[in-house]
C-alpha cells in the first residue's frame, strides 16, 4: 500500500481550515481575480467604447505582469511578485486553481502546511527568472515583447515536489495519465511544461504581443 493511500482516510487537510495555507493561497488568488474583474466592469462603464481594454491594460496589466525585457523590469521590479497573483481570464484562473488545489492537497498531506506558500513563491520567482533569462538570451525569443502572468510556475513547484515525494506510491489517475503511475505522468508534464509555452496575442501600439501563461 502506497504512502498516500495509507494516509488518505486520515487526511490532515480538513484540520483547522482557517489556518490552512493552501486555502489561504487559493482565496487570495480568487479575491484578487474578482477585484480586477470588478475594476474592468468599472472601466467599461467609465470610458468610451473601444478604449476600455487599452486603458485597463495601460493602468493595470502593464504594471502587474512581469515583462520579459530587463530594461522594462528595472522600472517596475514589483512585478516579480504581482505577476504570480494576476490572472487575465476565467479559464486562466480556473485552470490554475484546480491544479493548485490538487497538487497542494497532496503536498499538505505528505509534508508541512507551513511550507506550501514559501514553496509556491520560490517556484514562481524561479519561473520568473527563467522567463526573463529566456526572453533576453535566446535569440528567437529576444525580439518578442512578452510578459508573464499567473500562478503556473508556483503551482508547478508543488507538482514537482509531489512527484518526487510520492514516486513509490500507487496513485492511478486514469483520466489524466491513461493508467500510468504519477511519476511517469508528472515527468511528462514537467517536460511538456519546459518545452511548451501557451501564448496569446494582443495588439497594442501596432505591435503583436505574445503572452506566456
C-alpha positions, 0 to 999 in steps of 0.5 A, a space after each residue: 500500500 502506497 504512502 498516500 493511500 495509507 494516509 488518505 482516510 486520515 487526511 490532515 487537510 480538513 484540520 483547522 481550515 482557517 489556518 490552512 495555507 493552501 486555502 489561504 493561497 487559493 482565496 487570495 488568488 480568487 479575491 484578487 481575480 474578482 477585484 480586477 474583474 470588478 475594476 474592468 466592469 468599472 472601466 467599461 462603464 467609465 470610458 468610451 467604447 473601444 478604449 476600455 481594454 487599452 486603458 485597463 491594460 495601460 493602468 493595470 496589466 502593464 504594471 502587474 505582469 512581469 515583462 520579459 525585457 530587463 530594461 522594462 523590469 528595472 522600472 517596475 521590479 514589483 512585478 516579480 511578485 504581482 505577476 504570480 497573483 494576476 490572472 487575465 481570464 476565467 479559464 486562466 484562473 480556473 485552470 490554475 486553481 484546480 491544479 493548485 488545489 490538487 497538487 497542494 492537497 497532496 503536498 499538505 498531506 505528505 509534508 508541512 502546511 507551513 511550507 506550501 506558500 514559501 514553496 509556491 513563491 520560490 517556484 514562481 520567482 524561479 519561473 520568473 527568472 527563467 522567463 526573463 533569462 529566456 526572453 533576453 538570451 535566446 535569440 528567437 525569443 529576444 525580439 518578442 515583447 512578452 510578459 508573464 502572468 499567473 500562478 503556473 510556475 508556483 503551482 508547478 513547484 508543488 507538482 514537482 515536489 509531489 512527484 518526487 515525494 510520492 514516486 513509490 506510491 500507487 496513485 492511478 489517475 486514469 483520466 489524466 495519465 491513461 493508467 500510468 503511475 504519477 511519476 511517469 505522468 508528472 515527468 511528462 508534464 514537467 517536460 511538456 511544461 519546459 518545452 511548451 509555452 501557451 501564448 496569446 496575442 494582443 495588439 497594442 501600439 501596432 505591435 503583436 504581443 505574445 503572452 506566456 501563461 
